[in-house]
């Protein structure tokens, strides 16, 4: 047993390789065999069903093996026996510049490995029921495997360049998954929008990485000469850079570099103003909504900020920008979620808001709290999305909550687990969301009172819109016309499993039980402080903030009952009428899409057309004119090349006469 356990630890590099092999085999099964046998042949028809089963087993098996490799490290982390391991191999070399590729095991990567493998495993099991009758069943599992490979490679990266490669692979994989139903116009538009908007952030991230290398290359050379085991731009090296950086670097350059690097997480983690792609991604299948919005793609941005947090901490301006952007994102996402009638869109804007909470924690100087909320949020948000998929599947693809209601009796497991997720994300007392959101509020009150009260009010809105979705979907009477089907065991079993950490994992890692606190385990001395330091500097104690956040959440839940549960619908019509303009503003999503569309059509396209006209008229005209002039002069010169001696003598004689006349005129 011990040797097997040790073997899992020693071969952790295989964790991302397993899904890559699964993807390759699925491509082989879907590509080579049909091409060889012919899709219309009886032999291929006999192979088709086993191929679908094999695709599912390969993807689920690869993720399960990755989880097995992760569990020994989780145990070592919880027992305080985890040792940081980093392995690097030369990858690319250009002169003195050597880039490495490898894997790094430390508390942060172990946390993310567990989240990605554990949640992905149950999403993949759920997918078997949700996508069982889809023609692209096997292809979908292939894309899931590719996505897992990309995300796990990103988590294990040892340096920024390696992380950037997998960062882009995650973007490509998400493009394929969001646009999986590419025949649907909304899905085709959503995947393009996600891809292009993420390219904006990724461009900033790349420039930031290159700028960091440019300004510190001399330091890297001297540092690597002393410590050759460190990878260039590796995370251990970045920590050393922060400790030894000169004063000039800590002033202007680091602020610009930090913000450029932050542009990547701003897009990937859907921060305002690069957030509009995330709700549109709901056009993809629901398992993808759970995978992207819970533990994987959107979490990558928070993870990157945590990885290079010492760099951000060097610049107070960068930290302030992160805190403000995160807070604004939390408010914008929550206010839009208040008005959504599509159950998946409401959950999507909820994700934007919760990502804002995480990012605000990073900017407020409590990265441990932000990562803790990432950890707890992954479980209950994945469960909530899978619950919404169970509802949509049972209601014949209906997503409008106005056509639902009364589903508690028909979908009891889905209703109970959705209620658990609603309570957890609302941060009500002792649930997982309570502990992590409490830590964020504690850090925010020490950093900025306006940010603290804004996030506290947003927590109340979270409870309101989440209980609103629950009431409209599961309570009252059924308002739809579709026949409601029974729950599928393969779909509700993952919900039941995810409900357990949604309730208990926050308390287990809060420091109140037998396990150490999450912030102590994950951040330790690397993050330069955590929530405990922030609480000591605030006006409220941790217990007072806990009661305050629970009270705000309970108030939001009661208001949702007053507005949306018919027996308690006693809100005066005058109040509803007065709130209508604000409701319309939120329902229009703060007009972000309209502003972007106007900018593209009225500014960008005008500039693009002007540039095209300038290119054709001036640049092309200049190049063509030079060519035409040379061609014309060449044609004139050809007229003189007749091959006749008499012509050449006449030209010479004429030339001498002209020169003689010019000479006479000159001298006189």
C-alpha positions in Angstrom: 0.0 0.0 0.0 2.8 2.4 1.0 4.7 1.7 -2.2 1.6 2.3 -4.3 0.9 5.5 -2.5 4.5 6.7 -3.0 4.3 5.8 -6.7 1.3 8.0 -7.1 3.2 10.9 -5.7 6.3 10.3 -7.8 4.4 10.1 -11.1 2.3 13.3 -10.6 3.6 14.6 -13.9 1.2 12.0 -15.5 -1.9 13.9 -14.2 -2.2 16.1 -17.3 -0.9 13.4 -19.6 -3.8 11.0 -18.9 -6.5 13.3 -20.4 -4.2 14.1 -23.3 -3.9 10.4 -24.1 -7.7 10.1 -23.7 -8.2 12.9 -26.2 -5.8 11.3 -28.7 -7.5 7.9 -28.4 -11.0 9.5 -28.9 -9.7 11.3 -32.0 -8.4 7.9 -33.2 -11.8 6.2 -32.6 -13.8 9.1 -34.1 -11.5 9.9 -37.0 -9.4 6.9 -38.2 -12.0 4.2 -37.8 -14.9 5.9 -39.6 -12.5 6.9 -42.4 -11.2 3.4 -42.7 -14.5 1.5 -42.4 -16.9 4.1 -43.9 -19.6 5.6 -41.7 -22.3 4.0 -43.8 -20.9 0.5 -43.5 -22.5 -2.1 -41.2 -19.1 -2.6 -39.6 -18.9 1.0 -38.5 -22.5 1.0 -37.3 -21.5 -1.9 -35.0 -18.5 0.1 -33.8 -20.4 3.3 -33.2 -22.1 2.5 -29.8 -18.9 1.0 -28.3 -17.0 4.0 -29.4 -19.3 6.3 -27.5 -18.9 4.2 -24.4 -15.2 4.0 -24.8 -15.0 7.8 -25.1 -16.8 8.3 -21.8 -14.7 5.6 -20.0 -11.5 7.1 -21.4 -12.3 10.6 -20.2 -13.7 9.6 -16.8 -10.9 7.2 -16.3 -8.2 9.7 -17.1 -9.7 12.2 -14.6 -10.1 9.5 -11.9 -6.4 8.6 -12.3 -5.5 12.2 -11.9 -7.6 12.4 -8.7 -5.8 9.3 -7.4 -2.4 11.0 -8.0 -3.7 14.1 -6.2 -5.0 12.5 -3.0 -1.6 11.6 -1.5 -0.6 15.3 -1.8 -3.9 16.4 -0.2 -3.3 14.1 2.7 0.3 15.4 3.1 -1.0 19.0 3.0 -3.7 18.4 5.6 -1.1 16.7 7.9 1.5 19.4 7.3 3.9 17.0 5.6 3.8 18.4 2.1 7.2 19.2 0.7 7.5 21.6 -2.3 8.7 19.7 -5.4 9.7 21.4 -8.6 11.1 19.6 -11.7 12.3 21.5 -14.8 13.6 20.5 -18.2 15.0 22.8 -20.8 12.3 23.5 -23.4 13.4 26.4 -25.7 16.8 28.1 -26.0 17.7 31.3 -27.8 21.2 32.4 -27.0 21.5 32.9 -23.3 17.7 32.7 -22.9 16.6 29.2 -21.8 12.9 28.5 -21.1 12.0 25.4 -19.1 8.9 23.2 -18.8 8.1 21.0 -15.8 5.8 20.7 -12.8 5.5 22.3 -9.4 3.9 20.7 -6.4 3.1 23.1 -3.5 0.0 23.9 -1.4 -1.6 26.1 -4.1 -1.2 23.6 -7.0 -2.4 20.8 -4.8 -5.5 22.7 -3.9 -6.3 23.4 -7.6 -5.4 19.9 -8.7 -8.0 18.5 -6.2 -10.6 21.0 -7.3 -10.2 20.4 -11.0 -10.0 16.6 -10.9 -12.7 16.1 -8.2 -15.3 18.4 -9.8 -14.5 17.5 -13.4 -14.9 13.8 -12.5 -18.5 14.3 -11.4 -19.3 16.7 -14.2 -18.1 14.0 -16.7 -20.3 11.4 -15.0 -23.3 13.8 -15.1 -22.5 14.4 -18.8 -23.3 10.7 -19.6 -27.0 11.4 -18.7 -27.2 14.9 -20.1 -25.6 14.3 -23.5 -26.6 10.6 -23.8 -28.7 11.2 -27.0 -26.6 13.9 -28.6 -25.0 12.9 -31.9 -21.7 14.5 -30.8 -21.5 12.5 -27.6 -18.0 11.1 -28.2 -16.7 14.3 -29.6 -17.9 16.1 -26.5 -16.0 13.8 -24.2 -12.9 14.4 -26.4 -13.2 18.1 -25.9 -13.7 17.6 -22.1 -10.4 15.6 -22.1 -8.6 18.3 -24.0 -9.9 20.9 -21.6 -8.8 18.9 -18.6 -5.3 18.5 -20.1 -5.0 22.3 -20.7 -6.2 23.2 -17.2 -4.1 20.6 -15.3 -1.0 21.7 -17.3 -1.7 25.3 -16.3 -2.0 24.3 -12.6 1.3 22.4 -12.6 3.3 25.0 -14.5 6.5 26.1 -13.0 6.9 29.5 -14.7 4.9 32.2 -16.5 5.9 31.2 -20.0 4.7 27.6 -19.5 1.6 28.8 -17.9 0.9 31.2 -20.8 1.0 28.2 -23.3 -1.5 26.3 -21.3 -3.5 29.5 -20.7 -4.0 29.7 -24.5 -4.9 26.0 -24.7 -7.6 26.5 -22.1 -8.9 29.3 -24.3 -9.0 27.1 -27.4 -10.6 24.3 -25.5 -13.3 26.5 -24.1 -14.0 27.9 -27.6 -14.6 24.4 -28.8 -16.9 23.5 -25.9 -18.9 26.8 -25.8 -19.5 26.4 -29.6 -20.1 22.7 -29.4 -23.7 23.2 -30.8 -22.2 25.3 -33.6 -25.4 25.0 -35.8 -27.1 27.3 -33.2 -26.5 30.9 -34.0 -26.3 31.9 -30.3 -23.7 29.2 -29.6 -21.6 30.2 -32.7 -21.6 33.8 -31.7 -20.9 33.1 -28.0 -17.7 31.0 -28.7 -16.4 33.7 -31.0 -17.2 36.4 -28.5 -15.4 34.5 -25.7 -12.4 33.8 -27.9 -12.0 37.4 -29.0 -12.6 39.0 -25.7 -10.1 36.7 -24.0 -7.6 37.6 -26.7 -7.7 41.2 -25.5 -6.7 40.1 -22.0 -4.2 37.5 -23.2 -2.4 40.2 -25.3 -2.0 42.3 -22.2 -0.8 39.2 -20.2 1.8 38.4 -22.9 3.1 42.0 -23.0 3.3 42.0 -19.2 5.4 38.7 -19.2 7.7 40.1 -21.9 8.0 43.4 -20.1 8.9 41.6 -16.8 11.6 39.7 -18.7 12.9 42.8 -20.4 13.3 44.9 -17.2 14.7 42.0 -15.1 16.8 40.0 -17.6 20.1 41.0 -16.2 18.9 40.1 -12.7 17.6 36.8 -13.9 21.0 36.0 -15.5 22.9 36.7 -12.2 20.3 34.9 -10.1 20.2 31.9 -12.4 24.0 31.8 -12.2 23.8 31.3 -8.5 20.7 29.1 -8.5 20.7 27.1 -11.8 17.8 24.9 -10.6 15.4 27.8 -10.9 13.3 28.2 -14.1 13.4 31.5 -15.8 10.4 33.5 -14.6 9.6 30.6 -12.3 7.4 31.3 -9.3 10.2 30.7 -6.8 12.4 33.0 -8.8 9.7 35.7 -8.7 9.6 35.5 -4.9 13.3 36.0 -4.9 13.0 38.9 -7.3 10.5 40.6 -5.1 12.9 40.3 -2.1 15.9 41.6 -4.0 14.5 44.0 -6.6 16.1 47.5 -6.8 14.1 50.5 -5.7 13.7 51.9 -9.3 11.9 48.6 -10.3 9.5 48.9 -7.4 8.3 52.3 -8.5 7.0 52.7 -12.1 7.9 49.5 -14.0 6.3 47.1 -11.6 3.0 49.0 -11.5 2.7 48.9 -15.3 3.9 45.3 -15.5 1.4 44.2 -12.8 -1.6 45.7 -14.5 -0.6 44.2 -17.9 -0.4 40.8 -16.3 -3.7 41.4 -14.6 -5.4 41.9 -18.0 -5.2 38.2 -18.5 -7.1 37.3 -15.3 -9.4 40.2 -16.0 -10.7 38.6 -19.2 -10.4 34.9 -18.1 -12.1 35.6 -14.7 -14.7 37.9 -16.3 -13.9 41.1 -14.6 -15.6 44.4 -15.7 -15.4 45.5 -18.5 -14.2 42.2 -20.0 -17.0 40.1 -18.5 -19.7 40.0 -21.1 -18.5 36.8 -22.7 -19.2 34.7 -19.7 -23.1 34.9 -19.6 -23.2 34.4 -23.4 -21.2 31.1 -22.9 -24.5 29.7 -21.5 -25.3 28.8 -25.1 -23.1 25.7 -24.7 -24.2 22.5 -23.0 -24.9 22.7 -19.3 -22.0 20.5 -18.2 -19.7 23.0 -19.9 -21.4 25.8 -18.0 -20.6 24.0 -14.7 -17.0 23.2 -15.8 -16.2 26.7 -17.0 -18.1 28.7 -14.4 -17.2 26.7 -11.3 -13.7 25.3 -10.9 -11.7 25.5 -14.0 -11.5 28.3 -16.7 -12.8 31.2 -14.7 -10.7 30.1 -11.7 -7.5 30.2 -13.8 -7.4 34.0 -13.5 -7.7 34.0 -9.7 -5.1 31.2 -9.6 -2.7 33.3 -11.7 -3.1 36.3 -9.5 -2.4 34.1 -6.5 0.7 32.6 -8.2 2.3 36.0 -8.8 0.7 37.8 -5.9 4.1 39.0 -4.6 4.5 41.0 -7.8 1.2 42.7 -7.3 1.9 43.3 -3.7 4.9 45.4 -4.7 2.6 48.0 -6.3 0.0 49.7 -4.1 -1.6 51.2 -7.2 -2.0 47.8 -8.9 -3.5 46.4 -5.7 -6.0 49.3 -5.5 -7.0 48.8 -9.1 -7.6 45.1 -8.5 -9.6 45.8 -5.4 -11.8 48.4 -7.2 -12.3 46.3 -10.3 -13.2 43.3 -8.3 -15.7 45.2 -6.2 -17.3 46.8 -9.3 -17.6 43.4 -10.9 -19.3 42.0 -7.8 -21.9 44.7 -7.9 -22.5 44.7 -11.6 -22.8 40.9 -11.7 -25.2 40.8 -8.7 -27.5 43.6 -10.0 -27.8 42.0 -13.4 -28.6 38.6 -11.8 -31.5 40.3 -10.0 -33.4 40.6 -13.2 -32.6 37.5 -15.2 -35.3 35.0 -16.1 -33.1 32.4 -17.8 -31.9 30.2 -14.9 -28.5 29.6 -16.5 -28.0 33.3 -17.2 -28.8 34.1 -13.5 -26.2 31.6 -12.3 -23.7 33.0 -14.9 -24.0 36.6 -13.6 -23.8 35.1 -10.1 -20.4 33.7 -11.1 -19.3 37.1 -12.3 -20.3 38.6 -9.0 -18.5 35.9 -6.9 -15.4 36.2 -9.0 -15.5 39.9 -8.2 -15.5 38.9 -4.5 -12.4 36.8 -5.0 -10.6 39.4 -7.0 -11.5 42.1 -4.5 -9.9 40.0 -1.8 -6.7 39.8 -3.8 -6.6 43.5 -4.1 -7.4 44.1 -0.4 -4.3 42.1 0.6 -6.0 38.9 1.7 -5.2 36.4 -1.1 -5.8 33.5 1.2 -9.5 34.6 1.6 -9.9 34.9 -2.2 -8.5 31.5 -2.8 -10.6 30.1 0.0 -13.7 31.4 -1.7 -12.5 30.0 -5.0 -12.3 26.6 -3.3 -15.7 26.6 -1.6 -17.4 28.3 -4.6 -16.2 25.6 -6.9 -18.3 23.0 -5.2 -21.6 24.7 -4.7 -21.5 26.6 -8.0 -20.8 23.4 -10.0 -23.7 21.8 -8.1 -26.0 24.7 -8.9 -25.3 24.6 -12.6 -25.7 20.8 -12.7 -29.1 21.3 -10.8 -30.1 23.8 -13.5 -29.2 21.2 -16.1 -31.3 18.6 -14.4 -34.3 21.0 -14.5 -33.7 21.9 -18.1 -33.4 18.3 -19.1 -36.5 17.4 -17.2 -38.5 20.3 -18.8 -37.6 19.5 -22.4 -34.9 22.2 -22.7 -36.9 25.0 -21.1 -34.7 27.6 -19.4 -37.1 30.4 -18.6 -38.0 30.3 -14.9 -41.3 32.0 -15.7 -42.4 28.7 -17.3 -41.3 26.6 -14.3 -42.4 26.5 -10.7 -43.7 23.7 -8.4 -40.9 21.4 -9.4 -40.0 20.4 -5.8 -42.4 17.4 -5.8 -41.3 16.3 -9.3 -37.5 16.8 -8.9 -36.9 16.4 -5.2 -33.2 15.6 -5.2 -32.5 18.5 -7.6 -34.6 20.8 -5.4 -32.9 19.9 -2.2 -29.4 20.2 -3.6 -30.3 23.5 -5.3 -31.5 24.8 -2.0 -28.3 23.7 -0.3 -26.3 25.5 -3.0 -28.5 28.6 -2.6 -27.9 28.7 1.2 -24.2 28.2 0.7 -23.6 30.9 -1.9 -25.8 33.3 0.2 -23.2 32.9 3.0 -25.8 31.9 5.6 -24.5 30.7 8.9 -22.0 27.8 9.0 -22.2 26.8 5.3 -19.1 26.7 3.2 -19.9 30.1 1.6 -20.3 31.6 5.0 -16.7 30.9 6.1 -15.0 32.0 2.9 -17.1 35.1 2.3 -16.7 36.0 5.9 -12.9 36.0 5.4 -13.2 38.3 2.4 -15.3 40.8 4.3 -12.9 40.7 7.2 -10.0 41.7 4.9 -12.1 44.3 3.1 -13.0 46.2 6.3 -9.3 46.5 7.1 -8.4 47.7 3.6 -11.3 50.1 2.8 -14.6 50.8 4.5 -16.4 51.7 1.2 -15.3 48.4 -0.3 -16.3 46.5 2.8 -19.9 48.0 2.9 -20.3 47.6 -0.9 -19.3 43.9 -0.7 -21.6 43.4 2.3 -24.5 44.9 0.4 -23.7 42.7 -2.6 -23.8 39.7 -0.3 -27.4 40.7 0.5 -28.2 40.9 -3.2 -26.6 37.5 -3.7 -29.1 35.9 -1.2 -32.0 37.8 -2.9 -31.3 36.7 -6.5 -30.4 33.1 -5.5 -33.6 32.6 -3.4 -35.5 34.3 -6.3 -34.3 31.6 -8.7 -35.1 28.9 -6.2 -38.7 30.2 -5.6 -39.4 30.7 -9.3 -38.2 27.3 -10.2 -39.2 25.0 -7.4 -42.0 26.6 -5.3 -45.6 27.6 -6.1 -47.4 25.9 -9.0 -46.1 24.7 -12.3 -46.5 27.4 -15.0 -45.0 25.6 -18.0 -46.5 23.5 -20.8 -43.7 20.9 -21.2 -44.1 17.5 -19.7 -41.8 17.2 -16.7 -39.7 14.0 -16.8 -38.3 12.1 -13.9 -34.8 12.7 -12.5 -32.0 10.5 -14.0 -29.9 8.7 -11.3 -26.7 9.3 -13.2 -27.4 13.0 -13.1 -28.6 13.4 -9.5 -25.9 11.2 -8.0 -23.2 13.9 -8.6 -25.5 16.5 -7.1 -25.7 14.5 -3.9 -22.0 14.1 -3.7 -21.2 17.8 -4.3 -23.8 18.8 -1.7 -21.6 17.4 1.1 -18.6 19.8 0.5 -21.0 22.6 -0.2 -22.1 22.4 3.4 -19.1 21.1 5.3 -15.8 21.9 3.5 -15.9 25.6 4.7 -16.2 24.7 8.3 -13.6 21.9 8.0 -11.0 24.3 6.7 -12.1 27.3 8.7 -9.6 26.6 11.6 -12.5 25.9 14.0 -12.2 22.1 13.7 -9.4 19.5 13.8 -7.9 20.7 10.5 -5.7 23.7 10.0 -7.3 26.8 8.4 -7.3 27.0 4.6 -5.4 30.2 4.6 -2.7 28.7 6.8 -2.4 25.6 4.6 -2.4 27.4 1.2 -0.7 30.7 1.6 1.5 30.4 4.7 4.4 32.8 4.6 4.3 33.2 0.8 1.4 35.6 0.6 2.8 38.1 3.1 -0.2 38.1 5.5 -3.8 36.8 5.5 -7.2 37.3 6.9 -6.1 37.1 10.5 -3.9 40.2 10.2 -6.7 42.1 8.4 -9.3 41.3 11.1 -7.1 42.7 13.9 -6.9 46.0 12.1 -10.7 46.3 11.5 -13.5 47.8 13.5 -15.4 44.5 13.7 -14.3 41.2 15.1 -14.5 38.1 13.0 -17.5 36.9 15.0 -19.3 40.2 14.5 -18.6 40.1 10.7 -20.0 36.6 10.7 -23.3 37.7 12.4 -23.4 40.7 10.1 -23.0 38.8 6.9 -25.5 36.1 8.0 -28.0 38.8 8.9 -27.6 40.5 5.5 -28.0 37.2 3.7 -31.1 36.3 5.7 -32.6 39.7 5.0 -32.0 39.1 1.2 -33.6 35.7 1.4 -36.7 37.2 3.2 -37.0 40.0 0.7 -37.0 37.4 -2.1 -39.8 35.6 -0.4 -41.8 38.8 -0.1 -41.3 39.6 -3.8 -41.6 36.2 -5.5 -43.5 33.8 -3.3 -47.1 34.5 -4.1 -48.6 34.0 -0.5 -46.2 36.7 0.8 -46.5 39.0 -2.2 -47.4 42.1 -0.1 -44.9 44.6 -1.6 -46.9 47.8 -2.6 -47.2 48.4 -6.3 -45.9 52.0 -5.9 -42.5 50.6 -4.7 -42.4 48.2 -7.7 -43.2 51.1 -10.1 -40.6 53.4 -8.6 -38.0 50.7 -9.0 -38.9 49.9 -12.7 -36.3 52.3 -14.3 -33.5 50.8 -12.2 -34.8 47.3 -13.0 -34.8 48.0 -16.7 -31.2 49.3 -16.5 -30.1 46.1 -14.8 -32.2 44.0 -17.2 -30.3 45.6 -20.0 -27.1 44.5 -18.4 -25.9 48.0 -17.7 -25.9 48.5 -21.6 -22.4 47.0 -21.8 -23.2 45.1 -25.0 -24.9 48.1 -26.6 -21.9 50.3 -25.8 -19.5 47.7 -27.3 -21.7 47.3 -30.4 -21.8 51.0 -30.8 -18.1 51.3 -30.4 -17.4 48.6 -32.9 -19.8 49.9 -35.5 -19.3 53.7 -35.0 -15.7 53.9 -34.0 -13.7 50.8 -34.7 -15.3 50.1 -38.1 -14.9 53.8 -39.1 -11.2 53.6 -38.1 -10.8 50.2 -39.9 -12.4 51.6 -43.1 -10.3 54.7 -42.9 -7.2 52.6 -42.4 -8.2 50.4 -45.3 -8.7 53.5 -47.6 -5.4 54.9 -46.5 -3.7 51.6 -47.1 -5.2 51.2 -50.6 -4.9 54.9 -51.6 -1.7 56.0 -50.1 0.4 52.9 -49.2 -0.6 50.8 -52.2 -0.6 54.0 -54.4 2.9 54.8 -53.3 4.2 51.3 -54.0 2.3 51.1 -57.3 3.4 54.6 -58.3 7.1 53.8 -57.7 6.7 50.6 -59.8 4.8 52.5 -62.6 7.5 55.2 -62.7 10.3 52.7 -63.0 8.3 50.8 -65.6 7.7 54.0 -67.6 11.3 55.1 -67.4 12.4 51.6 -68.5 10.0 51.8 -71.5 11.5 55.2 -72.5 15.0 53.8 -72.2 14.0 50.8 -74.3 13.2 53.3 -77.2 16.8 54.3 -77.3 18.0 50.7 -77.6 17.2 50.2 -81.3 20.3 48.2 -82.3 21.1 50.6 -85.2 24.6 52.2 -85.4 23.3 55.2 -87.2 20.9 56.0 -84.3 23.6 55.7 -81.7 25.9 58.1 -83.8 23.1 60.6 -84.2 22.4 60.5 -80.4 26.1 61.0 -79.7 26.4 63.9 -82.2 23.2 65.5 -80.7 24.6 65.1 -77.2 27.9 66.8 -78.1 26.1 69.7 -79.7 24.0 70.2 -76.6 27.1 70.0 -74.3 28.9 72.5 -76.5 26.1 75.0 -76.4 25.9 74.7 -72.6 29.6 75.2 -72.4 29.5 78.4 -74.5 26.6 79.7 -72.4 28.4 79.0 -69.2 31.6 80.9 -70.2 29.7 83.9 -71.6 
